[in-house]
């Protein structure tokens, strides 16, 4: 399995865990809005700063091997 796939799975687990905890502790009101904004911010920056460079690294490794 590629490194980028593992990273995306990890990010998905973090998001699902956060959603589970929001439901478990019955987060409502403004806290729910703030938590949702933080959740999507995490997902965006995780993809942009961690997963995308890993994909580029995989592509460069494949280019050097060919």
N, C-alpha and C positions, 0 to 999 in steps of 0.2 A: 504494500500500500504506500502511495506517495506521501511525502512529508506534508504537503499542502492539504491532502485529504484528512490526515490525522489532526492537523491544526483546525480544520473546519469542524471535524467531529467534536473536538475539545470545546470550541466556541459554542457549538450547538448544545452541548451538555451544560455549559455554564448558563446559557439562556434558559434552558428547560428547568434547571435547578432554581434559577431566580423566579421564574413564573410559578413553580411549585411552592416556593416559600411565600410568595405574594398571596397565593390561595390559602396556604396553611395558616398564616397569621392574619388572614382576612384584612389585608391592606386596602383601605378605602380613602376617598377624598383626595386632597392635594398630594398626599404621600404617594398614592397610586400613580398620579400623573408624573410626579418627579421620578419615581422608580421606573416608569415606562420610558421616559426620556433618557434616563441613564442607561437603560437596557439597550435601546436602539443606538445610543452614542457608543456604547461598548462594542456592539456588533459592527458598526461602521468603521471605527478605528482599528478594531481587531483585524477586520478584512483588509483595510488599507495599509496598515503599518506592519502586520505580521504575515498574513497569508499571501498577499501580492508579491512581496519580496521573495518569499519561499518559492512561488511559482516561477518567478524570473530566474532564481538560482537553479531550479530544476531544468529549465529550458537551456540555460548556459551549460550545465553539466551534460545535457544530452547533445548539445552542439559540439562540445569538445570530444565526446566519445565517438562521434560519427566520422 
